[in-house]
């Protein structure tokens, strides 16, 4: 049986996750960004002329999900896509000036949320907390969830939810 203190810890971790995501959504919404778009923007900003496959591999998500996000980001004027000069089967992705500006402004806002979250903690306390969180992550990152990125875990969560909904409907 799980002790009440373990239940309290789980509840607190869940609340931190929800609060952090709410702040993220509110800050990103100012720039018309969706949840998974900021990491794509930052990756493309740091890897100019990359391919959709490069982005998908980095985030450990499916190329079709990246393609959908990139199309949205093209429409918003954040990214540009062009055919590869040497191999027309590949598209190269570049960040636009608008995308770079939004990426930098949004990053500052998101960093401010992290600073708010850890205000009042000194460097040693942050290092301790980071160590504890790493241990929790390592304890849970086993089997099919080992060596997965945050975004690949989100994609896995989405698949499980969709499967559950389908099974309930049957």
C-alpha positions as CSV (number, residue, x, y, z in Angstrom):
1,X,0.0,0.0,0.0
2,X,1.2,3.5,-0.8
3,X,1.7,5.7,2.3
4,X,-0.1,9.0,2.6
5,X,3.2,10.9,2.2
6,X,3.9,9.2,-1.1
7,X,0.4,10.2,-2.3
8,X,1.0,13.8,-1.2
9,X,4.3,13.8,-3.2
10,X,2.6,12.5,-6.3
11,X,-0.2,15.1,-5.9
12,X,2.4,17.9,-5.6
13,X,4.4,16.7,-8.6
14,X,1.2,16.6,-10.6
15,X,0.2,20.1,-9.5
16,X,3.7,21.4,-10.4
17,X,3.3,19.8,-13.9
18,X,-0.1,21.3,-14.5
19,X,0.8,24.8,-13.2
20,X,4.0,24.8,-15.3
21,X,2.1,23.8,-18.4
22,X,-0.6,26.4,-17.7
23,X,2.0,29.2,-17.5
24,X,3.7,27.8,-20.7
25,X,0.4,27.8,-22.6
26,X,-0.4,31.3,-21.5
27,X,3.0,32.6,-22.4
28,X,3.2,30.8,-25.8
29,X,-0.4,31.9,-26.7
30,X,0.9,35.5,-26.7
31,X,2.9,34.5,-29.8
32,X,0.3,32.1,-31.2
33,X,2.5,29.1,-30.5
34,X,1.2,25.7,-29.7
35,X,2.7,23.3,-27.2
36,X,5.1,21.4,-29.5
37,X,6.1,24.3,-31.7
38,X,8.7,26.0,-29.5
39,X,11.1,23.1,-29.5
40,X,10.7,22.8,-33.3
41,X,11.5,26.6,-33.7
42,X,14.5,26.3,-31.4
43,X,15.8,23.2,-33.2
44,X,15.5,24.8,-36.6
45,X,17.0,28.0,-35.3
46,X,20.1,26.1,-34.2
47,X,20.2,23.7,-37.2
48,X,19.5,25.9,-40.2
49,X,18.6,24.0,-43.4
50,X,17.7,20.8,-41.5
51,X,15.2,18.3,-42.7
52,X,11.8,17.3,-41.2
53,X,13.4,13.9,-40.4
54,X,16.2,15.7,-38.4
55,X,13.5,17.5,-36.3
56,X,11.5,14.2,-35.9
57,X,14.6,12.3,-34.9
58,X,15.7,14.9,-32.4
59,X,12.3,15.1,-30.7
60,X,11.8,11.3,-31.1
61,X,8.3,11.7,-32.7
62,X,6.9,10.6,-36.0
63,X,7.7,12.5,-39.2
64,X,4.0,13.0,-40.0
65,X,3.4,14.8,-36.7
66,X,6.4,17.1,-37.4
67,X,5.1,17.7,-41.0
68,X,1.7,18.9,-39.6
69,X,3.4,21.3,-37.2
70,X,5.8,22.6,-39.8
71,X,2.9,23.3,-42.2
72,X,1.1,25.3,-39.4
73,X,4.4,27.2,-38.7
74,X,4.9,27.9,-42.4
75,X,1.4,29.4,-42.6
76,X,2.2,31.6,-39.6
77,X,5.4,32.8,-41.3
78,X,7.7,31.2,-38.7
79,X,9.4,28.7,-40.9
80,X,10.2,28.3,-44.6
81,X,10.5,25.0,-46.5
82,X,12.3,24.5,-49.8
83,X,13.4,21.5,-51.8
84,X,17.0,20.2,-51.3
85,X,19.3,21.3,-54.1
86,X,20.9,17.9,-54.4
87,X,18.0,15.6,-53.7
88,X,14.4,16.8,-54.4
89,X,13.0,14.1,-52.1
90,X,14.1,16.2,-49.1
91,X,12.8,19.5,-47.9
92,X,15.1,21.9,-46.1
93,X,13.7,24.0,-43.3
94,X,14.8,27.4,-42.2
95,X,13.5,29.8,-39.6
96,X,12.3,33.2,-40.8
97,X,13.1,36.5,-39.2
98,X,9.7,36.5,-37.6
99,X,10.2,33.0,-36.3
100,X,13.6,33.9,-34.8
101,X,12.1,37.0,-33.1
102,X,9.2,35.1,-31.7
103,X,11.4,32.2,-30.6
104,X,13.7,34.6,-28.7
105,X,10.8,36.5,-27.0
106,X,9.0,33.4,-26.1
107,X,12.2,31.8,-24.7
108,X,12.6,34.8,-22.4
109,X,9.0,34.5,-21.2
110,X,9.5,30.7,-20.6
111,X,12.8,31.3,-18.8
112,X,10.9,33.8,-16.5
113,X,8.4,31.1,-15.6
114,X,11.3,28.7,-14.6
115,X,12.9,31.5,-12.6
116,X,9.5,32.1,-10.9
117,X,9.2,28.4,-10.1
118,X,12.6,28.3,-8.4
119,X,12.6,31.7,-6.8
120,X,13.9,31.5,-3.2
121,X,16.0,28.4,-4.0
122,X,19.8,28.8,-3.8
123,X,22.1,27.1,-6.2
124,X,22.8,24.2,-3.8
125,X,19.1,23.6,-3.3
126,X,18.5,23.6,-7.0
127,X,21.3,21.1,-7.5
128,X,19.7,18.9,-4.8
129,X,16.3,19.2,-6.3
130,X,17.7,18.4,-9.7
131,X,19.3,15.3,-8.3
132,X,16.1,14.1,-6.7
133,X,14.1,14.7,-9.9
134,X,16.7,12.8,-11.9
135,X,16.4,9.8,-9.6
136,X,12.6,9.9,-9.9
137,X,12.9,10.0,-13.7
138,X,15.5,7.2,-13.7
139,X,13.2,5.1,-11.5
140,X,10.3,5.5,-14.0
141,X,12.3,5.4,-17.3
142,X,12.5,1.7,-17.6
143,X,11.4,-0.8,-20.3
144,X,9.5,0.9,-23.1
145,X,9.9,4.3,-21.6
146,X,13.8,4.1,-21.3
147,X,15.8,6.7,-23.3
148,X,12.7,8.6,-24.4
149,X,12.5,12.4,-24.8
150,X,9.7,14.4,-23.2
151,X,7.9,14.8,-26.5
152,X,8.1,11.1,-27.4
153,X,6.6,10.4,-24.0
154,X,3.8,12.9,-24.7
155,X,3.2,11.1,-28.1
156,X,3.1,7.8,-26.3
157,X,0.6,9.2,-23.8
158,X,-1.6,10.4,-26.6
159,X,-1.6,7.0,-28.3
160,X,-2.6,5.3,-25.0
161,X,-5.4,7.8,-24.5
162,X,-6.7,7.3,-28.0
163,X,-6.5,3.5,-27.7
164,X,-8.5,3.7,-24.4
165,X,-11.1,6.0,-26.0
166,X,-11.5,3.5,-29.0
167,X,-11.8,0.6,-26.6
168,X,-14.5,2.4,-24.6
169,X,-16.5,3.1,-27.8
170,X,-16.5,-0.5,-28.9
